[in-house]
């Protein structure tokens, strides 16, 4: 669709249709410019030195990272081999300790049962020989427990004379 109605004027785009373009000449090694002199030359030289140093540091750091990766993988493999040996030895040692502990527990249970039976037999014999003593001990312990109960009940109900509701008024 032609927007220009005048036929004498050539149709030229308005500028919005034109895309940006760059003009580049082919550069040969024979047509290089001499390095700039003065402040710009120094800045360019410092920039190139800095970029070279940065590239050197990058390559060194990459080498260091690679060496650390290889060392860490070697260390991991070594630790895995040692850990598998260690795990097996720890498992066998743990099983041995568990068996020893079980045996000691069984022996201790047997010894404790015998001791408890001896003490119960001794107490039964003492209760049969002097029942009045044991009746007095039972009465005294009941009296003491009752008094402790009364005292704690009294203390919980008459703990302080603080009111249960406190109203604080602000000015």
Long-range contacts (C-beta under 8 A, 24 or more apart in sequence): none
